[in-house]
Amino acid sequence: MAKENKISILGCGWLGLPVAEHLLASGYEVHGSTTTPAKLDYLREKKIKAYLIDLAYNPPSENLPAFLETDILIISFPPGLRAGNGVKYLEQIVILNQHLRTAAVQKILFISSTSVYPDLKRVVTETEDLRPYLPDNILLQAENLLTSSENKKVSILRMGGLVGGTRQAGRFLAGKQNIPNPEAPVNLIHQEDCVGIISAIIEKNKWGEIFNGCADEHPSRMSFYTAAAQKLNLPAPHFAPASPADGFKIISNEKVKNLLSYVFKHPDPMLFL
């Protein structure tokens, strides 16, 4: 059993649930939250101490203070930016941050996204100065709120595009037409590596850090998503011609490999398929 043996996971969905299962198998006591009442028994069956917590409401739950009485908190619920829910997400982070001020938990891992980086047309690392982009980036604002918490040790894990499990990449663009930016390199990470990196941060006690989570290889959008659709026997996506105005970025994962000694289980997205 680890010395710090209680971990609370805020959001037991596509990522949070397999993280919970992995940590349970590693000997941790795991508390997990869901916004869905029907999911509580499912979590309990997996030996997760289940909480019904919805930060869309204020107060979100009378159970939240107990949930935050933990050694480590993992914040792992989706921001819903593509669905236009960014403002609501930030409001939820504000509510959470207010409760964290008086909570016992000291170590926090926030699951963010590599979408915080603009298309700089080069390799980007965790040392980028992103302050100029802060006013227009909800996730950056959320990161800043959490890392400004007094007396808390907060690490940020910026994940690339999430693939694996129920997230089948071949369905993302199948059959779509005139898709821009065909030659842009993809920045993806497999679910198993998401779980592995989170576990490595905890086991190696790396707090107050920013990490990028992304596979080693970066095939083009066109080559990857065409192959992914074909693998599922779905209609191929059709891409617009490349343009000099097309932006891109290549997410560096050197820090997780160097500081965490992490070895990727799925380094090449073309082999995710």
Phi and psi restraints in degrees (value plus and minus 20) as a CYANA .aco file:
   2 ALA   PHI     -88.6   -48.6
   2 ALA   PSI     133.8   173.8
   3 LYS   PHI     -80.4   -40.4
   3 LYS   PSI     -68.0   -28.0
   4 GLU   PHI    -113.9   -73.9
   4 GLU   PSI      80.8   120.8
   5 ASN   PHI    -128.1   -88.1
   5 ASN   PSI     -20.9    19.1
   6 LYS   PHI    -131.5   -91.5
   6 LYS   PSI     104.9   144.9
   7 ILE   PHI    -147.7  -107.7
   7 ILE   PSI     109.8   149.8
   8 SER   PHI    -126.0   -86.0
   8 SER   PSI     112.5   152.5
   9 ILE   PHI    -135.1   -95.1
   9 ILE   PSI      92.4   132.4
  10 LEU   PHI    -105.9   -65.9
  10 LEU   PSI      78.2   118.2
  11 GLY   PHI      88.6   128.6
  11 GLY   PSI      74.2   114.2
  12 CYS   PHI    -122.6   -82.6
  12 CYS   PSI      46.7    86.7
  13 GLY   PHI    -126.9   -86.9
  13 GLY   PSI    -158.1  -118.1
  14 TRP   PHI     -74.6   -34.6
  14 TRP   PSI     -59.0   -19.0
  15 LEU   PHI    -118.7   -78.7
  15 LEU   PSI     -66.1   -26.1
  16 GLY   PHI     -80.6   -40.6
  16 GLY   PSI     -57.2   -17.2
  17 LEU   PHI     -86.8   -46.8
  17 LEU   PSI     -70.6   -30.6
  18 PRO   PHI     -84.8   -44.8
  18 PRO   PSI     -49.5    -9.5
  19 VAL   PHI     -83.1   -43.1
  19 VAL   PSI     -65.2   -25.2
  20 ALA   PHI     -79.2   -39.2
  20 ALA   PSI     -65.3   -25.3
  21 GLU   PHI     -83.0   -43.0
  21 GLU   PSI     -60.6   -20.6
  22 HIS   PHI     -85.1   -45.1
  22 HIS   PSI     -63.6   -23.6
  23 LEU   PHI     -88.3   -48.3
  23 LEU   PSI     -57.5   -17.5
  24 LEU   PHI     -79.3   -39.3
  24 LEU   PSI     -63.9   -23.9
  25 ALA   PHI     -86.2   -46.2
  25 ALA   PSI     -42.7    -2.7
  26 SER   PHI    -108.7   -68.7
  26 SER   PSI     -20.0    20.0
  27 GLY   PHI      80.9   120.9
  27 GLY   PSI     -12.7    27.3
  28 TYR   PHI    -105.2   -65.2
  28 TYR   PSI     133.1   173.1
  29 GLU   PHI    -106.7   -66.7
  29 GLU   PSI     102.5   142.5
  30 VAL   PHI    -136.2   -96.2
  30 VAL   PSI     107.1   147.1
  31 HIS   PHI    -127.9   -87.9
  31 HIS   PSI     116.5   156.5
  32 GLY   PHI    -155.7  -115.7
  32 GLY   PSI     126.6   166.6
  33 SER   PHI    -132.7   -92.7
  33 SER   PSI     134.5   174.5
  34 THR   PHI    -163.7  -123.7
  34 THR   PSI     135.8   175.8
  35 THR   PHI    -115.7   -75.7
  35 THR   PSI     -19.4    20.6
  36 THR   PHI    -132.1   -92.1
  36 THR   PSI      91.9   131.9
  37 PRO   PHI     -74.5   -34.5
  37 PRO   PSI     -57.7   -17.7
  38 ALA   PHI     -86.2   -46.2
  38 ALA   PSI     -36.4     3.6
  39 LYS   PHI    -108.7   -68.7
  39 LYS   PSI     -30.1     9.9
  40 LEU   PHI     -80.0   -40.0
  40 LEU   PSI     -67.1   -27.1
  41 ASP   PHI     -84.8   -44.8
  41 ASP   PSI     -55.5   -15.5
  42 TYR   PHI     -80.9   -40.9
  42 TYR   PSI     -63.6   -23.6
  43 LEU   PHI     -86.0   -46.0
  43 LEU   PSI     -61.2   -21.2
  44 ARG   PHI     -83.4   -43.4
  44 ARG   PSI     -56.7   -16.7
  45 GLU   PHI     -81.1   -41.1
  45 GLU   PSI     -47.3    -7.3
  46 LYS   PHI    -110.9   -70.9
  46 LYS   PSI      -9.2    30.8
  47 LYS   PHI      51.6    91.6
  47 LYS   PSI       2.0    42.0
  48 ILE   PHI    -113.8   -73.8
  48 ILE   PSI     111.2   151.2
  49 LYS   PHI     -93.6   -53.6
  49 LYS   PSI      90.7   130.7
  50 ALA   PHI    -115.3   -75.3
  50 ALA   PSI     119.5   159.5
  51 TYR   PHI    -148.3  -108.3
  51 TYR   PSI     120.5   160.5
  52 LEU   PHI    -115.5   -75.5
  52 LEU   PSI      87.1   127.1
  53 ILE   PHI    -155.3  -115.3
  53 ILE   PSI     106.1   146.1
  54 ASP   PHI    -149.9  -109.9
  54 ASP   PSI      87.3   127.3
  55 LEU   PHI     -92.5   -52.5
  55 LEU   PSI     -24.4    15.6
  56 ALA   PHI     -90.8   -50.8
  56 ALA   PSI     -34.8     5.2
  57 TYR   PHI    -130.6   -90.6
  57 TYR   PSI     126.8   166.8
  58 ASN   PHI    -149.7  -109.7
  58 ASN   PSI      91.7   131.7
  59 PRO   PHI     -94.2   -54.2
  59 PRO   PSI     124.8   164.8
  60 PRO   PHI     -90.7   -50.7
  60 PRO   PSI     -51.4   -11.4
  61 SER   PHI    -196.2  -156.2
  61 SER   PSI     122.9   162.9
  62 GLU   PHI     -89.5   -49.5
  62 GLU   PSI     -34.0     6.0
  63 ASN   PHI    -106.9   -66.9
  63 ASN   PSI     -29.1    10.9
  64 LEU   PHI     -79.3   -39.3
  64 LEU   PSI     -64.8   -24.8
  65 PRO   PHI     -77.0   -37.0
  65 PRO   PSI     -61.0   -21.0
  66 ALA   PHI     -86.0   -46.0
  66 ALA   PSI     -58.1   -18.1
  67 PHE   PHI     -82.2   -42.2
  67 PHE   PSI     -55.2   -15.2
  68 LEU   PHI    -105.6   -65.6
  68 LEU   PSI     -21.4    18.6
  69 GLU   PHI    -102.9   -62.9
  69 GLU   PSI      59.9    99.9
  70 THR   PHI    -169.2  -129.2
  70 THR   PSI     145.3   185.3
  71 ASP   PHI     -98.6   -58.6
  71 ASP   PSI     -61.4   -21.4
  72 ILE   PHI    -156.5  -116.5
  72 ILE   PSI     116.3   156.3
  73 LEU   PHI    -134.1   -94.1
  73 LEU   PSI     107.7   147.7
  74 ILE   PHI    -128.3   -88.3
  74 ILE   PSI     102.3   142.3
  75 ILE   PHI    -119.5   -79.5
  75 ILE   PSI      88.9   128.9
  76 SER   PHI    -161.1  -121.1
  76 SER   PSI      38.9    78.9
  77 PHE   PHI    -143.4  -103.4
  77 PHE   PSI     122.8   162.8
  78 PRO   PHI     -90.5   -50.5
  78 PRO   PSI     122.2   162.2
  79 PRO   PHI     -96.3   -56.3
  79 PRO   PSI     -39.5     0.5
  80 GLY   PHI      44.8    84.8
  80 GLY   PSI      14.9    54.9
  81 LEU   PHI     -84.7   -44.7
  81 LEU   PSI     -58.4   -18.4
  82 ARG   PHI     -88.1   -48.1
  82 ARG   PSI     -45.5    -5.5
  83 ALA   PHI    -107.6   -67.6
  83 ALA   PSI     -16.0    24.0
  84 GLY   PHI      59.6    99.6
  84 GLY   PSI       2.5    42.5
  85 ASN   PHI    -120.9   -80.9
  85 ASN   PSI      -2.0    38.0
  86 GLY   PHI     -79.0   -39.0
  86 GLY   PSI     -63.1   -23.1
  87 VAL   PHI     -84.3   -44.3
  87 VAL   PSI     -62.7   -22.7
  88 LYS   PHI     -82.6   -42.6
  88 LYS   PSI     -59.1   -19.1
  89 TYR   PHI     -81.9   -41.9
  89 TYR   PSI     -65.9   -25.9
  90 LEU   PHI     -83.6   -43.6
  90 LEU   PSI     -57.5   -17.5
  91 GLU   PHI     -80.6   -40.6
  91 GLU   PSI     -58.1   -18.1
  92 GLN   PHI     -88.1   -48.1
  92 GLN   PSI     -58.2   -18.2
  93 ILE   PHI     -85.7   -45.7
  93 ILE   PSI     -57.7   -17.7
  94 VAL   PHI     -81.0   -41.0
  94 VAL   PSI     -66.5   -26.5
  95 ILE   PHI     -81.0   -41.0
  95 ILE   PSI     -65.9   -25.9
  96 LEU   PHI     -79.9   -39.9
  96 LEU   PSI     -64.0   -24.0
  97 ASN   PHI     -82.5   -42.5
  97 ASN   PSI     -55.2   -15.2
  98 GLN   PHI     -82.6   -42.6
  98 GLN   PSI     -61.2   -21.2
  99 HIS   PHI     -91.8   -51.8
  99 HIS   PSI     -51.0   -11.0
 100 LEU   PHI     -86.6   -46.6
 100 LEU   PSI     -46.0    -6.0
 101 ARG   PHI     -78.6   -38.6
 101 ARG   PSI     -54.1   -14.1
 102 THR   PHI    -128.9   -88.9
 102 THR   PSI     -13.9    26.1
 103 ALA   PHI    -104.5   -64.5
 103 ALA   PSI     133.6   173.6
 104 ALA   PHI     -93.6   -53.6
 104 ALA   PSI     -46.9    -6.9
 105 VAL   PHI     -78.1   -38.1
 105 VAL   PSI     117.6   157.6
 106 GLN   PHI    -130.7   -90.7
 106 GLN   PSI     -48.1    -8.1
 107 LYS   PHI    -134.7   -94.7
 107 LYS   PSI     107.1   147.1
 108 ILE   PHI    -150.5  -110.5
 108 ILE   PSI     114.0   154.0
 109 LEU   PHI    -137.1   -97.1
 109 LEU   PSI      96.7   136.7
 110 PHE   PHI    -123.1   -83.1
 110 PHE   PSI     102.7   142.7
 111 ILE   PHI    -106.4   -66.4
 111 ILE   PSI      90.2   130.2
 112 SER   PHI    -131.1   -91.1
 112 SER   PSI    -176.3  -136.3
 113 SER   PHI    -164.1  -124.1
 113 SER   PSI     130.1   170.1
 114 THR   PHI     -90.4   -50.4
 114 THR   PSI     -22.8    17.2
 115 SER   PHI     -87.5   -47.5
 115 SER   PSI     -29.4    10.6
 116 VAL   PHI     -87.7   -47.7
 116 VAL   PSI     -40.4    -0.4
 117 TYR   PHI    -108.2   -68.2
 117 TYR   PSI     111.4   151.4
 118 PRO   PHI     -93.3   -53.3
 118 PRO   PSI     149.3   189.3
 119 ASP   PHI     -97.1   -57.1
 119 ASP   PSI      72.4   112.4
 120 LEU   PHI    -113.2   -73.2
 120 LEU   PSI     -19.3    20.7
 121 LYS   PHI      39.3    79.3
 121 LYS   PSI      20.2    60.2
 122 ARG   PHI    -186.2  -146.2
 122 ARG   PSI     158.9   198.9
 123 VAL   PHI     -90.6   -50.6
 123 VAL   PSI     114.7   154.7
 124 VAL   PHI    -139.4   -99.4
 124 VAL   PSI     123.6   163.6
 125 THR   PHI    -143.6  -103.6
 125 THR   PSI     156.9   196.9
 126 GLU   PHI     -88.0   -48.0
 126 GLU   PSI     -31.9     8.1
 127 THR   PHI    -109.0   -69.0
 127 THR   PSI     -19.1    20.9
 128 GLU   PHI     -78.0   -38.0
 128 GLU   PSI     119.7   159.7
 129 ASP   PHI    -103.4   -63.4
 129 ASP   PSI      84.9   124.9
 130 LEU   PHI    -121.1   -81.1
 130 LEU   PSI     -13.4    26.6
 131 ARG   PHI     -76.9   -36.9
 131 ARG   PSI     -57.5   -17.5
 132 PRO   PHI     -82.5   -42.5
 132 PRO   PSI     -41.1    -1.1
 133 TYR   PHI    -118.2   -78.2
 133 TYR   PSI     -21.8    18.2
 134 LEU   PHI     -78.1   -38.1
 134 LEU   PSI     -64.3   -24.3
 135 PRO   PHI     -81.2   -41.2
 135 PRO   PSI     -45.0    -5.0
 136 ASP   PHI    -128.0   -88.0
 136 ASP   PSI     -11.9    28.1
 137 ASN   PHI    -145.5  -105.5
 137 ASN   PSI      87.2   127.2
 138 ILE   PHI     -80.2   -40.2
 138 ILE   PSI     -63.9   -23.9
 139 LEU   PHI     -86.7   -46.7
 139 LEU   PSI     -57.7   -17.7
 140 LEU   PHI     -81.8   -41.8
 140 LEU   PSI     -61.1   -21.1
 141 GLN   PHI     -83.4   -43.4
 141 GLN   PSI     -59.5   -19.5
 142 ALA   PHI     -84.7   -44.7
 142 ALA   PSI     -63.6   -23.6
 143 GLU   PHI     -77.1   -37.1
 143 GLU   PSI     -66.6   -26.6
 144 ASN   PHI     -82.8   -42.8
 144 ASN   PSI     -61.1   -21.1
 145 LEU   PHI     -78.4   -38.4
 145 LEU   PSI     -67.5   -27.5
 146 LEU   PHI     -92.1   -52.1
 146 LEU   PSI     -58.8   -18.8
 147 THR   PHI     -95.0   -55.0
 147 THR   PSI     -33.3     6.7
 148 SER   PHI    -107.9   -67.9
 148 SER   PSI     -21.4    18.6
 149 SER   PHI     -84.1   -44.1
 149 SER   PSI     109.6   149.6
 150 GLU   PHI     -92.2   -52.2
 150 GLU   PSI     122.9   162.9
 151 ASN   PHI      42.3    82.3
 151 ASN   PSI       3.5    43.5
 152 LYS   PHI    -140.3  -100.3
 152 LYS   PSI     123.6   163.6
 153 LYS   PHI    -123.1   -83.1
 153 LYS   PSI      88.1   128.1
 154 VAL   PHI    -134.3   -94.3
 154 VAL   PSI     105.6   145.6
 155 SER   PHI    -129.1   -89.1
 155 SER   PSI     127.2   167.2
 156 ILE   PHI    -134.0   -94.0
 156 ILE   PSI     110.6   150.6
 157 LEU   PHI    -137.3   -97.3
 157 LEU   PSI      89.0   129.0
 158 ARG   PHI    -112.4   -72.4
 158 ARG   PSI      86.6   126.6
 159 MET   PHI    -106.0   -66.0
 159 MET   PSI     123.8   163.8
 160 GLY   PHI     -94.0   -54.0
 160 GLY   PSI    -188.1  -148.1
 161 GLY   PHI     -81.7   -41.7
 161 GLY   PSI     113.0   153.0
 162 LEU   PHI    -110.1   -70.1
 162 LEU   PSI     106.1   146.1
 163 VAL   PHI    -156.2  -116.2
 163 VAL   PSI     130.4   170.4
 164 GLY   PHI      97.2   137.2
 164 GLY   PSI     146.7   186.7
 165 GLY   PHI      40.4    80.4
 165 GLY   PSI    -148.1  -108.1
 166 THR   PHI    -101.6   -61.6
 166 THR   PSI     -26.9    13.1
 167 ARG   PHI    -112.1   -72.1
 167 ARG   PSI      71.2   111.2
 168 GLN   PHI    -111.9   -71.9
 168 GLN   PSI      94.1   134.1
 169 ALA   PHI     -79.5   -39.5
 169 ALA   PSI     -49.0    -9.0
 170 GLY   PHI     -82.9   -42.9
 170 GLY   PSI     -40.2    -0.2
 171 ARG   PHI    -107.2   -67.2
 171 ARG   PSI     -34.9     5.1
 172 PHE   PHI     -83.7   -43.7
 172 PHE   PSI     -65.6   -25.6
 173 LEU   PHI    -142.6  -102.6
 173 LEU   PSI     -13.2    26.8
 174 ALA   PHI     -74.8   -34.8
 174 ALA   PSI     108.7   148.7
 175 GLY   PHI      56.4    96.4
 175 GLY   PSI     -23.8    16.2
 176 LYS   PHI     -96.0   -56.0
 176 LYS   PSI     135.0   175.0
 177 GLN   PHI    -135.7   -95.7
 177 GLN   PSI     131.4   171.4
 178 ASN   PHI      35.5    75.5
 178 ASN   PSI      23.0    63.0
 179 ILE   PHI     -95.8   -55.8
 179 ILE   PSI     108.5   148.5
 180 PRO   PHI     -96.7   -56.7
 180 PRO   PSI     147.5   187.5
 181 ASN   PHI      42.5    82.5
 181 ASN   PSI      34.0    74.0
 182 PRO   PHI     -87.1   -47.1
 182 PRO   PSI     -49.3    -9.3
 183 GLU   PHI    -113.9   -73.9
 183 GLU   PSI     -20.9    19.1
 184 ALA   PHI     -82.7   -42.7
 184 ALA   PSI     115.9   155.9
 185 PRO   PHI     -90.1   -50.1
 185 PRO   PSI     119.6   159.6
 186 VAL   PHI    -105.3   -65.3
 186 VAL   PSI     130.6   170.6
 187 ASN   PHI    -143.9  -103.9
 187 ASN   PSI      75.3   115.3
 188 LEU   PHI    -144.4  -104.4
 188 LEU   PSI     140.3   180.3
 189 ILE   PHI    -164.2  -124.2
 189 ILE   PSI     119.2   159.2
 190 HIS   PHI    -101.6   -61.6
 190 HIS   PSI     128.0   168.0
 191 GLN   PHI     -72.5   -32.5
 191 GLN   PSI     -61.2   -21.2
 192 GLU   PHI     -83.3   -43.3
 192 GLU   PSI     -54.4   -14.4
 193 ASP   PHI     -96.2   -56.2
 193 ASP   PSI     -52.0   -12.0
 194 CYS   PHI     -76.3   -36.3
 194 CYS   PSI     -70.0   -30.0
 195 VAL   PHI     -82.9   -42.9
 195 VAL   PSI     -62.6   -22.6
 196 GLY   PHI     -83.3   -43.3
 196 GLY   PSI     -61.5   -21.5
 197 ILE   PHI     -89.5   -49.5
 197 ILE   PSI     -62.3   -22.3
 198 ILE   PHI     -78.2   -38.2
 198 ILE   PSI     -65.9   -25.9
 199 SER   PHI     -81.9   -41.9
 199 SER   PSI     -59.8   -19.8
 200 ALA   PHI     -85.8   -45.8
 200 ALA   PSI     -59.6   -19.6
 201 ILE   PHI     -79.9   -39.9
 201 ILE   PSI     -63.9   -23.9
 202 ILE   PHI     -88.2   -48.2
 202 ILE   PSI     -68.5   -28.5
 203 GLU   PHI     -85.6   -45.6
 203 GLU   PSI     -55.0   -15.0
 204 LYS   PHI    -113.7   -73.7
 204 LYS   PSI     -18.1    21.9
 205 ASN   PHI      39.1    79.1
 205 ASN   PSI      25.9    65.9
 206 LYS   PHI    -119.4   -79.4
 206 LYS   PSI      72.5   112.5
 207 TRP   PHI    -133.8   -93.8
 207 TRP   PSI     135.4   175.4
 208 GLY   PHI      55.5    95.5
 208 GLY   PSI       4.5    44.5
 209 GLU   PHI    -140.3  -100.3
 209 GLU   PSI     140.2   180.2
 210 ILE   PHI    -136.3   -96.3
 210 ILE   PSI     111.6   151.6
 211 PHE   PHI    -147.2  -107.2
 211 PHE   PSI     126.1   166.1
 212 ASN   PHI    -118.5   -78.5
 212 ASN   PSI     114.6   154.6
 213 GLY   PHI    -131.9   -91.9
 213 GLY   PSI      86.5   126.5
 214 CYS   PHI    -178.6  -138.6
 214 CYS   PSI     123.4   163.4
 215 ALA   PHI     -83.1   -43.1
 215 ALA   PSI     140.9   180.9
 216 ASP   PHI     -84.0   -44.0
 216 ASP   PSI     -64.2   -24.2
 217 GLU   PHI    -114.1   -74.1
 217 GLU   PSI     132.5   172.5
 218 HIS   PHI    -155.7  -115.7
 218 HIS   PSI      52.1    92.1
 219 PRO   PHI     -84.1   -44.1
 219 PRO   PSI     143.6   183.6
 220 SER   PHI     -90.2   -50.2
 220 SER   PSI     136.4   176.4
 221 ARG   PHI     -75.4   -35.4
 221 ARG   PSI     -65.4   -25.4
 222 MET   PHI     -84.3   -44.3
 222 MET   PSI     -66.8   -26.8
 223 SER   PHI     -86.6   -46.6
 223 SER   PSI     -60.8   -20.8
 224 PHE   PHI     -89.9   -49.9
 224 PHE   PSI     -72.0   -32.0
 225 TYR   PHI     -93.5   -53.5
 225 TYR   PSI     -46.3    -6.3
 226 THR   PHI     -87.2   -47.2
 226 THR   PSI     -66.9   -26.9
 227 ALA   PHI     -84.5   -44.5
 227 ALA   PSI     -57.6   -17.6
 228 ALA   PHI     -85.2   -45.2
 228 ALA   PSI     -60.9   -20.9
 229 ALA   PHI     -86.8   -46.8
 229 ALA   PSI     -62.7   -22.7
 230 GLN   PHI     -80.9   -40.9
 230 GLN   PSI     -57.6   -17.6
 231 LYS   PHI     -80.4   -40.4
 231 LYS   PSI     -51.7   -11.7
 232 LEU   PHI    -118.5   -78.5
 232 LEU   PSI     -11.5    28.5
 233 ASN   PHI      37.1    77.1
 233 ASN   PSI      20.2    60.2
 234 LEU   PHI    -125.6   -85.6
 234 LEU   PSI     140.2   180.2
 235 PRO   PHI     -78.8   -38.8
 235 PRO   PSI     116.8   156.8
 236 ALA   PHI     -88.0   -48.0
 236 ALA   PSI     125.2   165.2
 237 PRO   PHI     -93.5   -53.5
 237 PRO   PSI     131.7   171.7
 238 HIS   PHI    -136.8   -96.8
 238 HIS   PSI     106.7   146.7
 239 PHE   PHI    -124.0   -84.0
 239 PHE   PSI     126.8   166.8
 240 ALA   PHI     -91.5   -51.5
 240 ALA   PSI     139.7   179.7
 241 PRO   PHI     -81.0   -41.0
 241 PRO   PSI     130.7   170.7
 242 ALA   PHI     -84.4   -44.4
 242 ALA   PSI     129.6   169.6
 243 SER   PHI    -148.9  -108.9
 243 SER   PSI     125.9   165.9
 244 PRO   PHI     -79.1   -39.1
 244 PRO   PSI     -41.5    -1.5
 245 ALA   PHI    -102.4   -62.4
 245 ALA   PSI     -27.8    12.2
 246 ASP   PHI     -81.3   -41.3
 246 ASP   PSI     112.5   152.5
 247 GLY   PHI    -117.6   -77.6
 247 GLY   PSI     143.6   183.6
 248 PHE   PHI    -183.7  -143.7
 248 PHE   PSI     149.7   189.7
 249 LYS   PHI    -171.2  -131.2
 249 LYS   PSI     132.2   172.2
 250 ILE   PHI    -139.7   -99.7
 250 ILE   PSI      94.7   134.7
 251 ILE   PHI    -100.6   -60.6
 251 ILE   PSI     102.7   142.7
 252 SER   PHI     -99.3   -59.3
 252 SER   PSI     116.2   156.2
 253 ASN   PHI    -133.8   -93.8
 253 ASN   PSI      -2.6    37.4
 254 GLU   PHI     -81.2   -41.2
 254 GLU   PSI     -54.0   -14.0
 255 LYS   PHI     -86.3   -46.3
 255 LYS   PSI     -62.6   -22.6
 256 VAL   PHI     -86.4   -46.4
 256 VAL   PSI     -51.5   -11.5
 257 LYS   PHI     -94.2   -54.2
 257 LYS   PSI     -56.6   -16.6
 258 ASN   PHI    -103.0   -63.0
 258 ASN   PSI     -71.1   -31.1
 259 LEU   PHI     -98.2   -58.2
 259 LEU   PSI     -53.2   -13.2
 260 LEU   PHI    -120.5   -80.5
 260 LEU   PSI     -26.2    13.8
 261 SER   PHI      34.4    74.4
 261 SER   PSI      16.5    56.5
 262 TYR   PHI    -104.1   -64.1
 262 TYR   PSI     114.3   154.3
 263 VAL   PHI    -131.4   -91.4
 263 VAL   PSI     100.3   140.3
 264 PHE   PHI     -88.8   -48.8
 264 PHE   PSI     114.0   154.0
 265 LYS   PHI     -96.7   -56.7
 265 LYS   PSI     -49.3    -9.3
 266 HIS   PHI    -151.6  -111.6
 266 HIS   PSI      57.5    97.5
 267 PRO   PHI     -96.8   -56.8
 267 PRO   PSI     -38.6     1.4
 268 ASP   PHI    -140.6  -100.6
 268 ASP   PSI      92.4   132.4
 269 PRO   PHI     -76.6   -36.6
 269 PRO   PSI     -49.1    -9.1
 270 MET   PHI     -84.6   -44.6
 270 MET   PSI     -40.2    -0.2
 271 LEU   PHI    -116.0   -76.0
 271 LEU   PSI     -18.7    21.3
 272 PHE   PHI     -88.0   -48.0
 272 PHE   PSI     -46.2    -6.2
